[in-house]
Amino acid sequence: MTRFITFAASLLLATVSGILVSHGYAEESKFGTPKGDEGTRIFKATEHPYYSGEFHLKGDRATLVGSMEDTAPWDHLDYAGKHLNPVKGTIEIEVNELANTGLVMAEFVEGADRYRIVFDRFTQRAPFQDGGIATRIYEHGDSNNGDPLYPKTWLYLGGWGTATMYKNDQVLYKDYDAHLMVMERSRDPKTHEVRYPVKRTLPGGETDPAGMEIDLWVRSKEQNTNNFPPFETFVHLCWEEVTWR
């Protein structure tokens, strides 16, 4: 009560004098104000004392880049947005980033066929992947994390490991490399173009932080330089609506 009365008196005095002074300023940096040289840096998730590591997300409005029936040569990154295939399907993400465990389940329909991707084995192949599931990092582009095949983007959540893909409940691709990105929006919402690569005029990547999407890649180890990216198999799905649960 004494603290409240003191604060109320201070607020009244400041108002009467015509100057409104923040109480948080008097107690420097206590509530949301950067401390010392802290600036506006992004804290690691583990620097938050109540970080659970648990992510529960769902993606809707699915797009398949290209088609499951494509024959080489194909382009399954499609920066120009000319070969996008809206499909009926969702993705559900239930993972623990601290334990590097959980399940990513994606399902979609193309034509008369039903596909399901089960991504539940997460492994680290580079330090930034933090055991196989990571959060709050930059990847791709000129970030020096991952390959430069896609624009530099902020990952709210990233996953790396292996997945199995089913076609009409039969195994289609077993233990293929998989990569999950809950990321900034990469495509222009009107033209569907990924503006990449371009001559960089600003230090950020070519994504739009005002939007969010989920991307999932499943790819073979076998190479095929006639394709882009140069893999024998590269399945690329994107969900434009992201729900945190």
Steps between C-alpha positions, in 0.01 A plus 500: 500500500782739592667436161171572317447826691857610422455421130161684490651805666789502253260472206282784635803725553626433148158568349455826688841620387412415140764227467399131501796295618498122468534321831699231317757763405565580866585135555726477199433219257276304733205449268590448135757777460839383365771484764847643438631379163224241469332697221219314324674166472289186481545276801550128455198301599694339785571844648133518597447334841158353412585370152323165455649408163159370392360612164146422386416637155273431206526610138216545251464623138750255361697545180703232325784652299480318167332160493564151631474387137774731368773342291851643472592772440288681759525802729359439848611830650326702226609853594275635221191336651385357167460133599322515834232240565244582773408171670269396779713421801632596842813471708504444876810563709539363852866519604721570799793716393698433817475122468516497117202266490145502371298456184437700184212357299408636158213374285378614159306383197606540138256366243378159615800436723543562873845572639627502857840607633609377843799698626597375847875447501700814562879516469768768491737525206627850579536684833227756421247214480531459876440125522246486213240754613588867546324830558584869452768474234568627148545247219567493124600794280813670634436394861785245491252244634382241251515521123431820298212347303239718673500857635647569839210457740429514871396157627249503781556124492719276287533123477751270329509121476329219310141430403297232328243593236194290414282491189157349561636340820789333316860607565617726220826640642653343809750681724547798270664821617245750629506867598228702674484880515251715687620820342431850374286523187710430193251557215328819391132444594383640163757375247616192700855587401801445724713808437827315513780517415524876458765763553484568872434862598411438865655256749185295564394207285251519213214368714210699646494505884135616486394146406578142596499162330600139557723328243586131490758340274550125448791409278707206384872458547530418129593799284366605161652818361218535246267594785485801728594443775733235358346191664333198347205567732406829666148537639424857608182602683399836646214596734398867499282498812680429828320441829683484832320285754 
